[in-house]
Amino acid sequence: MISHLLPTTSLTIHMPSIILYPIYFDKSRPRRFRCVPKDKAILNPLAKNIADVVRDLGYKCKLEPLKTHPADWVNPGRVEMVLPEKIQKKYVINEIAKVLLLRPTVKTDPLSLPIQNVPARLPENPPAYPKGVLGNTILPLHSPALSGGGISENMFQEMMQEMQKQPGLAGGMNPMAALAGMGGPAPPMPTPQASSSQRKQKSIEPEYDLDLE
């Protein structure tokens, strides 16, 4: 059943607010991306489900289905929630996590968030990821891993370029390390091909520059 959510344009938040991304509750992600311990996280969290929980807990929020965390491009959507006075962010996140544990994501959940110009039907094929990358198996209908045959190699590079510009990657983490947190090892970087003259020289361990711009 599609619950009523305020459209993103109908709620202007002037009070203190917090942003909630699905990755904060994703059991398959490393601790540096999650806001809750692994035993309090779930598989395949969706922004729409988080928004439903926030509203059920009595908080005001708006769902922004097209906003995306820089390390979670395949799972678009986030929730902006009004943070009441004297309520701490950590407390709210833990309360949301408790309810999400009782409502594990199911295959049909993406249908509860219709997106304009996106067919309201479940995809016939599983999400497509670049070779060597694993990810969530249940995604919003407008996920780039479900549209256009999956994430292309060009899109993959564009994603990493954009992630390098984002201040949200802790400690200046390189984007390849962030994508490795999708549940599998990062794709191997290509090894430079040495010329015949270079092969005669003493071998030197190559260094890779991940600045793809």
Secondary structure, DSSP 8 states (H G I E B T S, - for coil): -------TTT----S-EEEE-GGGGBTTS-TTT-SS-GGG-BSS--HHHHHHHHHHTT--EEEETT---TT-TTS--EEEEE--TT--HHHHHHHHHHHHHHS---TTGGGGS--TTS-SS--SS-----TT----SS--TT-TTTSTTS--HHHHHHHHHHHHH-TTSGGG--HHHHHHTTTS-----------HHHHHS------------
